[in-house]
Amino acid sequence: MAADKYVLLVIEELKSARDNSQVEIIISVAIAGIEQTGYKGMIKPFVLGLQAWLENLSPINWNSTQWGCLRYANIYLRKYPMMELV
């Protein structure tokens, strides 16, 4: 599966997250899934694609729970060590 398609799947999951712990689980499981399938080279494009989408969001389009979770997802991804993504 291409990174951009995987990003879209994870975005749909993040839209339904109810708190920060769910956001962390969704992202961690997504990255672990990439690692388990042997496509480690897809992790960096996945993370960068997800970050790009999150950075372009407007709060107008989301309820307060969604907005909080999506903003947290962006913060959480920034903490992910990029050196491990190579």
C-alpha positions as CSV (number, residue, x, y, z in Angstrom):
1,M,0.0,0.0,0.0
2,A,1.4,3.4,-0.9
3,A,2.1,5.9,1.8
4,D,-0.5,8.4,0.6
5,K,-3.3,5.8,0.7
6,Y,-2.2,4.7,4.2
7,V,-2.2,8.3,5.3
8,L,-5.9,8.6,4.2
9,L,-6.8,5.5,6.2
10,V,-5.1,6.8,9.3
11,I,-6.7,10.3,8.9
12,E,-10.1,8.6,9.0
13,E,-9.2,6.9,12.2
14,L,-7.8,10.1,13.7
15,K,-11.1,11.9,12.9
16,S,-12.9,9.6,15.2
17,A,-10.4,9.8,18.1
18,R,-11.9,10.9,21.4
19,D,-8.7,11.7,23.3
20,N,-4.9,12.0,23.1
21,S,-4.3,8.5,24.2
22,Q,-6.4,7.2,21.2
23,V,-4.4,9.5,18.9
24,E,-1.1,8.0,20.2
25,I,-2.5,4.5,19.7
26,I,-3.7,5.1,16.2
27,I,-0.4,6.6,15.1
28,S,1.7,4.0,16.9
29,V,-0.3,1.1,15.5
30,A,-0.1,2.6,12.0
31,I,3.7,2.9,12.2
32,A,4.0,-0.6,13.7
33,G,1.9,-1.9,10.9
34,I,4.3,-0.5,8.3
35,E,7.2,-2.0,10.2
36,Q,5.6,-5.4,10.4
37,T,4.8,-5.6,6.7
38,G,8.5,-5.0,5.9
39,Y,8.0,-1.6,4.3
40,K,10.1,0.5,6.7
41,G,11.0,2.8,3.8
42,M,7.3,3.9,3.8
43,I,7.4,5.2,7.4
44,K,9.1,8.5,6.6
45,P,6.7,9.4,3.6
46,F,3.8,8.3,5.8
47,V,4.8,10.5,8.7
48,L,5.6,13.5,6.5
49,G,2.3,13.1,4.5
50,L,0.3,12.9,7.7
51,Q,2.1,16.0,9.1
52,A,1.5,17.9,5.9
53,W,-2.2,17.2,6.1
54,L,-2.4,18.1,9.8
55,E,-0.5,21.3,9.4
56,N,-3.0,22.5,6.7
57,L,-6.1,22.1,8.9
58,S,-8.5,24.8,9.9
59,P,-10.4,24.7,13.2
60,I,-13.5,25.8,11.4
61,N,-14.0,22.4,9.9
62,W,-13.9,20.4,13.1
63,N,-15.7,20.1,16.4
64,S,-13.7,20.8,19.5
65,T,-12.9,17.2,20.3
66,Q,-11.7,16.5,16.7
67,W,-9.7,19.7,16.6
68,G,-8.0,18.9,19.8
69,C,-7.1,15.4,18.8
70,L,-5.9,16.4,15.3
71,R,-3.7,19.2,16.8
72,Y,-2.3,16.7,19.3
73,A,-1.6,14.3,16.5
74,N,0.5,16.9,14.8
75,I,2.4,17.6,18.1
76,Y,2.8,13.8,18.7
77,L,4.3,13.3,15.2
78,R,6.8,16.1,15.8
79,K,8.1,14.3,18.8
80,Y,8.7,11.1,16.7
81,P,12.4,10.8,16.1
82,M,12.9,11.4,12.4
83,M,16.2,9.6,12.5
84,E,14.3,6.4,13.1
85,L,12.3,7.0,9.9
86,V,15.1,6.5,7.5
